[in-house]
Amino acid sequence: MKNFIVKTIANAGALAVAVWLLDKITLTGDSTAKKAGTLIAVALVFGVVNWLVKPLVKVLTFPLFILTLGLFTLVVNALMLLLTSWVSDKLDLSFHVEGFWTAVLGGLIISIVSWALHVVLPDED
């Protein structure tokens, strides 16, 4: 359970950095507390999308991973971020990613920040 909480907090932090750095990734809310709650909810959606959909997409696109020497991971991460944006819209969460290239850059930022936070944060169960 602790590992799940740590991963969710790391995802929320990584999403916050992407929202802060990129104008076309938006998170709206009336107050800071509401934005933080929305960010945690979006991090949960992002975690579920990465847990359920991403492995299936990786298996189906495995030849592209080999052909591009792993660079196709950027496209898969962008698609997962766009899917998170779509699901967030359906759940009335105020999180939106505008455009594929914004999603590619956002996915790269989220990957780097999430990795750095996982190094710093404890991850034992």
Phi and psi in radians as a Rosetta constraint file:
Dihedral C 1 N 2 CA 2 C 2 CIRCULARHARMONIC -1.116 0.35
Dihedral N 2 CA 2 C 2 N 3 CIRCULARHARMONIC -0.681 0.35
Dihedral C 2 N 3 CA 3 C 3 CIRCULARHARMONIC -1.076 0.35
Dihedral N 3 CA 3 C 3 N 4 CIRCULARHARMONIC -0.720 0.35
Dihedral C 3 N 4 CA 4 C 4 CIRCULARHARMONIC -1.086 0.35
Dihedral N 4 CA 4 C 4 N 5 CIRCULARHARMONIC -0.762 0.35
Dihedral C 4 N 5 CA 5 C 5 CIRCULARHARMONIC -1.145 0.35
Dihedral N 5 CA 5 C 5 N 6 CIRCULARHARMONIC -0.746 0.35
Dihedral C 5 N 6 CA 6 C 6 CIRCULARHARMONIC -1.103 0.35
Dihedral N 6 CA 6 C 6 N 7 CIRCULARHARMONIC -0.760 0.35
Dihedral C 6 N 7 CA 7 C 7 CIRCULARHARMONIC -1.137 0.35
Dihedral N 7 CA 7 C 7 N 8 CIRCULARHARMONIC -0.678 0.35
Dihedral C 7 N 8 CA 8 C 8 CIRCULARHARMONIC -1.148 0.35
Dihedral N 8 CA 8 C 8 N 9 CIRCULARHARMONIC -0.733 0.35
Dihedral C 8 N 9 CA 9 C 9 CIRCULARHARMONIC -1.134 0.35
Dihedral N 9 CA 9 C 9 N 10 CIRCULARHARMONIC -0.705 0.35
Dihedral C 9 N 10 CA 10 C 10 CIRCULARHARMONIC -1.127 0.35
Dihedral N 10 CA 10 C 10 N 11 CIRCULARHARMONIC -0.740 0.35
Dihedral C 10 N 11 CA 11 C 11 CIRCULARHARMONIC -1.103 0.35
Dihedral N 11 CA 11 C 11 N 12 CIRCULARHARMONIC -0.735 0.35
Dihedral C 11 N 12 CA 12 C 12 CIRCULARHARMONIC -1.100 0.35
Dihedral N 12 CA 12 C 12 N 13 CIRCULARHARMONIC -0.732 0.35
Dihedral C 12 N 13 CA 13 C 13 CIRCULARHARMONIC -1.107 0.35
Dihedral N 13 CA 13 C 13 N 14 CIRCULARHARMONIC -0.741 0.35
Dihedral C 13 N 14 CA 14 C 14 CIRCULARHARMONIC -1.152 0.35
Dihedral N 14 CA 14 C 14 N 15 CIRCULARHARMONIC -0.713 0.35
Dihedral C 14 N 15 CA 15 C 15 CIRCULARHARMONIC -1.120 0.35
Dihedral N 15 CA 15 C 15 N 16 CIRCULARHARMONIC -0.681 0.35
Dihedral C 15 N 16 CA 16 C 16 CIRCULARHARMONIC -1.088 0.35
Dihedral N 16 CA 16 C 16 N 17 CIRCULARHARMONIC -0.721 0.35
Dihedral C 16 N 17 CA 17 C 17 CIRCULARHARMONIC -1.133 0.35
Dihedral N 17 CA 17 C 17 N 18 CIRCULARHARMONIC -0.716 0.35
Dihedral C 17 N 18 CA 18 C 18 CIRCULARHARMONIC -1.126 0.35
Dihedral N 18 CA 18 C 18 N 19 CIRCULARHARMONIC -0.714 0.35
Dihedral C 18 N 19 CA 19 C 19 CIRCULARHARMONIC -1.110 0.35
Dihedral N 19 CA 19 C 19 N 20 CIRCULARHARMONIC -0.693 0.35
Dihedral C 19 N 20 CA 20 C 20 CIRCULARHARMONIC -1.194 0.35
Dihedral N 20 CA 20 C 20 N 21 CIRCULARHARMONIC -0.687 0.35
Dihedral C 20 N 21 CA 21 C 21 CIRCULARHARMONIC -1.457 0.35
Dihedral N 21 CA 21 C 21 N 22 CIRCULARHARMONIC -0.554 0.35
Dihedral C 21 N 22 CA 22 C 22 CIRCULARHARMONIC -1.952 0.35
Dihedral N 22 CA 22 C 22 N 23 CIRCULARHARMONIC 2.213 0.35
Dihedral C 22 N 23 CA 23 C 23 CIRCULARHARMONIC -1.201 0.35
Dihedral N 23 CA 23 C 23 N 24 CIRCULARHARMONIC -0.496 0.35
Dihedral C 23 N 24 CA 24 C 24 CIRCULARHARMONIC -1.563 0.35
Dihedral N 24 CA 24 C 24 N 25 CIRCULARHARMONIC 0.071 0.35
Dihedral C 24 N 25 CA 25 C 25 CIRCULARHARMONIC -1.888 0.35
Dihedral N 25 CA 25 C 25 N 26 CIRCULARHARMONIC 2.007 0.35
Dihedral C 25 N 26 CA 26 C 26 CIRCULARHARMONIC -2.049 0.35
Dihedral N 26 CA 26 C 26 N 27 CIRCULARHARMONIC 2.526 0.35
Dihedral C 26 N 27 CA 27 C 27 CIRCULARHARMONIC -2.396 0.35
Dihedral N 27 CA 27 C 27 N 28 CIRCULARHARMONIC 1.994 0.35
Dihedral C 27 N 28 CA 28 C 28 CIRCULARHARMONIC -1.964 0.35
Dihedral N 28 CA 28 C 28 N 29 CIRCULARHARMONIC 2.712 0.35
Dihedral C 28 N 29 CA 29 C 29 CIRCULARHARMONIC -3.119 0.35
Dihedral N 29 CA 29 C 29 N 30 CIRCULARHARMONIC 2.782 0.35
Dihedral C 29 N 30 CA 30 C 30 CIRCULARHARMONIC -1.287 0.35
Dihedral N 30 CA 30 C 30 N 31 CIRCULARHARMONIC -0.675 0.35
Dihedral C 30 N 31 CA 31 C 31 CIRCULARHARMONIC -2.334 0.35
Dihedral N 31 CA 31 C 31 N 32 CIRCULARHARMONIC 2.968 0.35
Dihedral C 31 N 32 CA 32 C 32 CIRCULARHARMONIC -1.122 0.35
Dihedral N 32 CA 32 C 32 N 33 CIRCULARHARMONIC -0.678 0.35
Dihedral C 32 N 33 CA 33 C 33 CIRCULARHARMONIC -1.126 0.35
Dihedral N 33 CA 33 C 33 N 34 CIRCULARHARMONIC -0.698 0.35
Dihedral C 33 N 34 CA 34 C 34 CIRCULARHARMONIC -1.174 0.35
Dihedral N 34 CA 34 C 34 N 35 CIRCULARHARMONIC -0.681 0.35
Dihedral C 34 N 35 CA 35 C 35 CIRCULARHARMONIC -1.120 0.35
Dihedral N 35 CA 35 C 35 N 36 CIRCULARHARMONIC -0.703 0.35
Dihedral C 35 N 36 CA 36 C 36 CIRCULARHARMONIC -1.137 0.35
Dihedral N 36 CA 36 C 36 N 37 CIRCULARHARMONIC -0.731 0.35
Dihedral C 36 N 37 CA 37 C 37 CIRCULARHARMONIC -1.105 0.35
Dihedral N 37 CA 37 C 37 N 38 CIRCULARHARMONIC -0.726 0.35
Dihedral C 37 N 38 CA 38 C 38 CIRCULARHARMONIC -1.120 0.35
Dihedral N 38 CA 38 C 38 N 39 CIRCULARHARMONIC -0.690 0.35
Dihedral C 38 N 39 CA 39 C 39 CIRCULARHARMONIC -1.109 0.35
Dihedral N 39 CA 39 C 39 N 40 CIRCULARHARMONIC -0.713 0.35
Dihedral C 39 N 40 CA 40 C 40 CIRCULARHARMONIC -1.134 0.35
Dihedral N 40 CA 40 C 40 N 41 CIRCULARHARMONIC -0.733 0.35
Dihedral C 40 N 41 CA 41 C 41 CIRCULARHARMONIC -1.115 0.35
Dihedral N 41 CA 41 C 41 N 42 CIRCULARHARMONIC -0.742 0.35
Dihedral C 41 N 42 CA 42 C 42 CIRCULARHARMONIC -1.146 0.35
Dihedral N 42 CA 42 C 42 N 43 CIRCULARHARMONIC -0.655 0.35
Dihedral C 42 N 43 CA 43 C 43 CIRCULARHARMONIC -1.095 0.35
Dihedral N 43 CA 43 C 43 N 44 CIRCULARHARMONIC -0.654 0.35
Dihedral C 43 N 44 CA 44 C 44 CIRCULARHARMONIC -1.145 0.35
Dihedral N 44 CA 44 C 44 N 45 CIRCULARHARMONIC -0.755 0.35
Dihedral C 44 N 45 CA 45 C 45 CIRCULARHARMONIC -1.084 0.35
Dihedral N 45 CA 45 C 45 N 46 CIRCULARHARMONIC -0.779 0.35
Dihedral C 45 N 46 CA 46 C 46 CIRCULARHARMONIC -1.053 0.35
Dihedral N 46 CA 46 C 46 N 47 CIRCULARHARMONIC -0.727 0.35
Dihedral C 46 N 47 CA 47 C 47 CIRCULARHARMONIC -1.107 0.35
Dihedral N 47 CA 47 C 47 N 48 CIRCULARHARMONIC -0.736 0.35
Dihedral C 47 N 48 CA 48 C 48 CIRCULARHARMONIC -1.165 0.35
Dihedral N 48 CA 48 C 48 N 49 CIRCULARHARMONIC -0.747 0.35
Dihedral C 48 N 49 CA 49 C 49 CIRCULARHARMONIC -1.061 0.35
Dihedral N 49 CA 49 C 49 N 50 CIRCULARHARMONIC -0.791 0.35
Dihedral C 49 N 50 CA 50 C 50 CIRCULARHARMONIC -1.184 0.35
Dihedral N 50 CA 50 C 50 N 51 CIRCULARHARMONIC -0.502 0.35
Dihedral C 50 N 51 CA 51 C 51 CIRCULARHARMONIC -1.392 0.35
Dihedral N 51 CA 51 C 51 N 52 CIRCULARHARMONIC -0.684 0.35
Dihedral C 51 N 52 CA 52 C 52 CIRCULARHARMONIC -1.598 0.35
Dihedral N 52 CA 52 C 52 N 53 CIRCULARHARMONIC -0.834 0.35
Dihedral C 52 N 53 CA 53 C 53 CIRCULARHARMONIC -1.588 0.35
Dihedral N 53 CA 53 C 53 N 54 CIRCULARHARMONIC -0.722 0.35
Dihedral C 53 N 54 CA 54 C 54 CIRCULARHARMONIC -1.017 0.35
Dihedral N 54 CA 54 C 54 N 55 CIRCULARHARMONIC -0.755 0.35
Dihedral C 54 N 55 CA 55 C 55 CIRCULARHARMONIC -1.085 0.35
Dihedral N 55 CA 55 C 55 N 56 CIRCULARHARMONIC -0.652 0.35
Dihedral C 55 N 56 CA 56 C 56 CIRCULARHARMONIC -1.147 0.35
Dihedral N 56 CA 56 C 56 N 57 CIRCULARHARMONIC -0.761 0.35
Dihedral C 56 N 57 CA 57 C 57 CIRCULARHARMONIC -1.121 0.35
Dihedral N 57 CA 57 C 57 N 58 CIRCULARHARMONIC -0.694 0.35
Dihedral C 57 N 58 CA 58 C 58 CIRCULARHARMONIC -1.113 0.35
Dihedral N 58 CA 58 C 58 N 59 CIRCULARHARMONIC -0.698 0.35
Dihedral C 58 N 59 CA 59 C 59 CIRCULARHARMONIC -1.159 0.35
Dihedral N 59 CA 59 C 59 N 60 CIRCULARHARMONIC -0.765 0.35
Dihedral C 59 N 60 CA 60 C 60 CIRCULARHARMONIC -1.207 0.35
Dihedral N 60 CA 60 C 60 N 61 CIRCULARHARMONIC -0.473 0.35
Dihedral C 60 N 61 CA 61 C 61 CIRCULARHARMONIC -1.888 0.35
Dihedral N 61 CA 61 C 61 N 62 CIRCULARHARMONIC 0.353 0.35
Dihedral C 61 N 62 CA 62 C 62 CIRCULARHARMONIC -0.936 0.35
Dihedral N 62 CA 62 C 62 N 63 CIRCULARHARMONIC -0.740 0.35
Dihedral C 62 N 63 CA 63 C 63 CIRCULARHARMONIC -1.046 0.35
Dihedral N 63 CA 63 C 63 N 64 CIRCULARHARMONIC -0.583 0.35
Dihedral C 63 N 64 CA 64 C 64 CIRCULARHARMONIC -1.224 0.35
Dihedral N 64 CA 64 C 64 N 65 CIRCULARHARMONIC -0.575 0.35
Dihedral C 64 N 65 CA 65 C 65 CIRCULARHARMONIC -1.093 0.35
Dihedral N 65 CA 65 C 65 N 66 CIRCULARHARMONIC -0.750 0.35
Dihedral C 65 N 66 CA 66 C 66 CIRCULARHARMONIC -1.205 0.35
Dihedral N 66 CA 66 C 66 N 67 CIRCULARHARMONIC -0.772 0.35
Dihedral C 66 N 67 CA 67 C 67 CIRCULARHARMONIC -1.095 0.35
Dihedral N 67 CA 67 C 67 N 68 CIRCULARHARMONIC -0.653 0.35
Dihedral C 67 N 68 CA 68 C 68 CIRCULARHARMONIC -1.714 0.35
Dihedral N 68 CA 68 C 68 N 69 CIRCULARHARMONIC 0.161 0.35
Dihedral C 68 N 69 CA 69 C 69 CIRCULARHARMONIC 0.977 0.35
Dihedral N 69 CA 69 C 69 N 70 CIRCULARHARMONIC 0.637 0.35
Dihedral C 69 N 70 CA 70 C 70 CIRCULARHARMONIC 1.626 0.35
Dihedral N 70 CA 70 C 70 N 71 CIRCULARHARMONIC -0.151 0.35
Dihedral C 70 N 71 CA 71 C 71 CIRCULARHARMONIC -1.171 0.35
Dihedral N 71 CA 71 C 71 N 72 CIRCULARHARMONIC -0.338 0.35
Dihedral C 71 N 72 CA 72 C 72 CIRCULARHARMONIC -1.136 0.35
Dihedral N 72 CA 72 C 72 N 73 CIRCULARHARMONIC -0.264 0.35
Dihedral C 72 N 73 CA 73 C 73 CIRCULARHARMONIC -1.012 0.35
Dihedral N 73 CA 73 C 73 N 74 CIRCULARHARMONIC -0.615 0.35
Dihedral C 73 N 74 CA 74 C 74 CIRCULARHARMONIC -1.064 0.35
Dihedral N 74 CA 74 C 74 N 75 CIRCULARHARMONIC -0.701 0.35
Dihedral C 74 N 75 CA 75 C 75 CIRCULARHARMONIC -1.191 0.35
Dihedral N 75 CA 75 C 75 N 76 CIRCULARHARMONIC -0.757 0.35
Dihedral C 75 N 76 CA 76 C 76 CIRCULARHARMONIC -1.103 0.35
Dihedral N 76 CA 76 C 76 N 77 CIRCULARHARMONIC -0.758 0.35
Dihedral C 76 N 77 CA 77 C 77 CIRCULARHARMONIC -1.087 0.35
Dihedral N 77 CA 77 C 77 N 78 CIRCULARHARMONIC -0.684 0.35
Dihedral C 77 N 78 CA 78 C 78 CIRCULARHARMONIC -1.114 0.35
Dihedral N 78 CA 78 C 78 N 79 CIRCULARHARMONIC -0.734 0.35
Dihedral C 78 N 79 CA 79 C 79 CIRCULARHARMONIC -1.128 0.35
Dihedral N 79 CA 79 C 79 N 80 CIRCULARHARMONIC -0.653 0.35
Dihedral C 79 N 80 CA 80 C 80 CIRCULARHARMONIC -1.161 0.35
Dihedral N 80 CA 80 C 80 N 81 CIRCULARHARMONIC -0.630 0.35
Dihedral C 80 N 81 CA 81 C 81 CIRCULARHARMONIC -1.221 0.35
Dihedral N 81 CA 81 C 81 N 82 CIRCULARHARMONIC -0.711 0.35
Dihedral C 81 N 82 CA 82 C 82 CIRCULARHARMONIC -1.135 0.35
Dihedral N 82 CA 82 C 82 N 83 CIRCULARHARMONIC -0.677 0.35
Dihedral C 82 N 83 CA 83 C 83 CIRCULARHARMONIC -1.137 0.35
Dihedral N 83 CA 83 C 83 N 84 CIRCULARHARMONIC -0.682 0.35
Dihedral C 83 N 84 CA 84 C 84 CIRCULARHARMONIC -1.085 0.35
Dihedral N 84 CA 84 C 84 N 85 CIRCULARHARMONIC -0.722 0.35
Dihedral C 84 N 85 CA 85 C 85 CIRCULARHARMONIC -1.083 0.35
Dihedral N 85 CA 85 C 85 N 86 CIRCULARHARMONIC -0.741 0.35
Dihedral C 85 N 86 CA 86 C 86 CIRCULARHARMONIC -1.146 0.35
Dihedral N 86 CA 86 C 86 N 87 CIRCULARHARMONIC -0.801 0.35
Dihedral C 86 N 87 CA 87 C 87 CIRCULARHARMONIC -1.128 0.35
Dihedral N 87 CA 87 C 87 N 88 CIRCULARHARMONIC -0.694 0.35
Dihedral C 87 N 88 CA 88 C 88 CIRCULARHARMONIC -1.069 0.35
Dihedral N 88 CA 88 C 88 N 89 CIRCULARHARMONIC -0.680 0.35
Dihedral C 88 N 89 CA 89 C 89 CIRCULARHARMONIC -1.108 0.35
Dihedral N 89 CA 89 C 89 N 90 CIRCULARHARMONIC -0.724 0.35
Dihedral C 89 N 90 CA 90 C 90 CIRCULARHARMONIC -1.175 0.35
Dihedral N 90 CA 90 C 90 N 91 CIRCULARHARMONIC -0.496 0.35
Dihedral C 90 N 91 CA 91 C 91 CIRCULARHARMONIC -1.609 0.35
Dihedral N 91 CA 91 C 91 N 92 CIRCULARHARMONIC 0.152 0.35
Dihedral C 91 N 92 CA 92 C 92 CIRCULARHARMONIC 1.037 0.35
Dihedral N 92 CA 92 C 92 N 93 CIRCULARHARMONIC 0.597 0.35
Dihedral C 92 N 93 CA 93 C 93 CIRCULARHARMONIC -1.596 0.35
Dihedral N 93 CA 93 C 93 N 94 CIRCULARHARMONIC 2.445 0.35
Dihedral C 93 N 94 CA 94 C 94 CIRCULARHARMONIC -1.541 0.35
Dihedral N 94 CA 94 C 94 N 95 CIRCULARHARMONIC 1.100 0.35
Dihedral C 94 N 95 CA 95 C 95 CIRCULARHARMONIC -2.251 0.35
Dihedral N 95 CA 95 C 95 N 96 CIRCULARHARMONIC 2.272 0.35
Dihedral C 95 N 96 CA 96 C 96 CIRCULARHARMONIC -2.539 0.35
Dihedral N 96 CA 96 C 96 N 97 CIRCULARHARMONIC 2.404 0.35
Dihedral C 96 N 97 CA 97 C 97 CIRCULARHARMONIC -1.990 0.35
Dihedral N 97 CA 97 C 97 N 98 CIRCULARHARMONIC 2.163 0.35
Dihedral C 97 N 98 CA 98 C 98 CIRCULARHARMONIC -1.799 0.35
Dihedral N 98 CA 98 C 98 N 99 CIRCULARHARMONIC 1.802 0.35
Dihedral C 98 N 99 CA 99 C 99 CIRCULARHARMONIC 1.697 0.35
Dihedral N 99 CA 99 C 99 N 100 CIRCULARHARMONIC 2.676 0.35
Dihedral C 99 N 100 CA 100 C 100 CIRCULARHARMONIC -1.201 0.35
Dihedral N 100 CA 100 C 100 N 101 CIRCULARHARMONIC -0.789 0.35
Dihedral C 100 N 101 CA 101 C 101 CIRCULARHARMONIC -1.192 0.35
Dihedral N 101 CA 101 C 101 N 102 CIRCULARHARMONIC -0.549 0.35
Dihedral C 101 N 102 CA 102 C 102 CIRCULARHARMONIC -1.132 0.35
Dihedral N 102 CA 102 C 102 N 103 CIRCULARHARMONIC -0.686 0.35
Dihedral C 102 N 103 CA 103 C 103 CIRCULARHARMONIC -1.155 0.35
Dihedral N 103 CA 103 C 103 N 104 CIRCULARHARMONIC -0.642 0.35
Dihedral C 103 N 104 CA 104 C 104 CIRCULARHARMONIC -1.098 0.35
Dihedral N 104 CA 104 C 104 N 105 CIRCULARHARMONIC -0.852 0.35
Dihedral C 104 N 105 CA 105 C 105 CIRCULARHARMONIC -1.159 0.35
Dihedral N 105 CA 105 C 105 N 106 CIRCULARHARMONIC -0.697 0.35
Dihedral C 105 N 106 CA 106 C 106 CIRCULARHARMONIC -1.113 0.35
Dihedral N 106 CA 106 C 106 N 107 CIRCULARHARMONIC -0.727 0.35
Dihedral C 106 N 107 CA 107 C 107 CIRCULARHARMONIC -1.095 0.35
Dihedral N 107 CA 107 C 107 N 108 CIRCULARHARMONIC -0.661 0.35
Dihedral C 107 N 108 CA 108 C 108 CIRCULARHARMONIC -1.148 0.35
Dihedral N 108 CA 108 C 108 N 109 CIRCULARHARMONIC -0.789 0.35
Dihedral C 108 N 109 CA 109 C 109 CIRCULARHARMONIC -1.084 0.35
Dihedral N 109 CA 109 C 109 N 110 CIRCULARHARMONIC -0.804 0.35
Dihedral C 109 N 110 CA 110 C 110 CIRCULARHARMONIC -1.088 0.35
Dihedral N 110 CA 110 C 110 N 111 CIRCULARHARMONIC -0.710 0.35
Dihedral C 110 N 111 CA 111 C 111 CIRCULARHARMONIC -1.094 0.35
Dihedral N 111 CA 111 C 111 N 112 CIRCULARHARMONIC -0.792 0.35
Dihedral C 111 N 112 CA 112 C 112 CIRCULARHARMONIC -1.173 0.35
Dihedral N 112 CA 112 C 112 N 113 CIRCULARHARMONIC -0.829 0.35
Dihedral C 112 N 113 CA 113 C 113 CIRCULARHARMONIC -1.168 0.35
Dihedral N 113 CA 113 C 113 N 114 CIRCULARHARMONIC -0.714 0.35
Dihedral C 113 N 114 CA 114 C 114 CIRCULARHARMONIC -1.089 0.35
Dihedral N 114 CA 114 C 114 N 115 CIRCULARHARMONIC -0.747 0.35
Dihedral C 114 N 115 CA 115 C 115 CIRCULARHARMONIC -1.039 0.35
Dihedral N 115 CA 115 C 115 N 116 CIRCULARHARMONIC -0.818 0.35
Dihedral C 115 N 116 CA 116 C 116 CIRCULARHARMONIC -1.093 0.35
Dihedral N 116 CA 116 C 116 N 117 CIRCULARHARMONIC -0.719 0.35
Dihedral C 116 N 117 CA 117 C 117 CIRCULARHARMONIC -1.193 0.35
Dihedral N 117 CA 117 C 117 N 118 CIRCULARHARMONIC -0.619 0.35
Dihedral C 117 N 118 CA 118 C 118 CIRCULARHARMONIC -1.181 0.35
Dihedral N 118 CA 118 C 118 N 119 CIRCULARHARMONIC -0.521 0.35
Dihedral C 118 N 119 CA 119 C 119 CIRCULARHARMONIC -1.191 0.35
Dihedral N 119 CA 119 C 119 N 120 CIRCULARHARMONIC -0.705 0.35
Dihedral C 119 N 120 CA 120 C 120 CIRCULARHARMONIC -1.405 0.35
Dihedral N 120 CA 120 C 120 N 121 CIRCULARHARMONIC -0.744 0.35
Dihedral C 120 N 121 CA 121 C 121 CIRCULARHARMONIC -1.367 0.35
Dihedral N 121 CA 121 C 121 N 122 CIRCULARHARMONIC 2.571 0.35
Dihedral C 121 N 122 CA 122 C 122 CIRCULARHARMONIC -1.248 0.35
Dihedral N 122 CA 122 C 122 N 123 CIRCULARHARMONIC 2.595 0.35
Dihedral C 122 N 123 CA 123 C 123 CIRCULARHARMONIC -2.311 0.35
Dihedral N 123 CA 123 C 123 N 124 CIRCULARHARMONIC 0.324 0.35
Dihedral C 123 N 124 CA 124 C 124 CIRCULARHARMONIC -1.339 0.35
Dihedral N 124 CA 124 C 124 N 125 CIRCULARHARMONIC 2.686 0.35
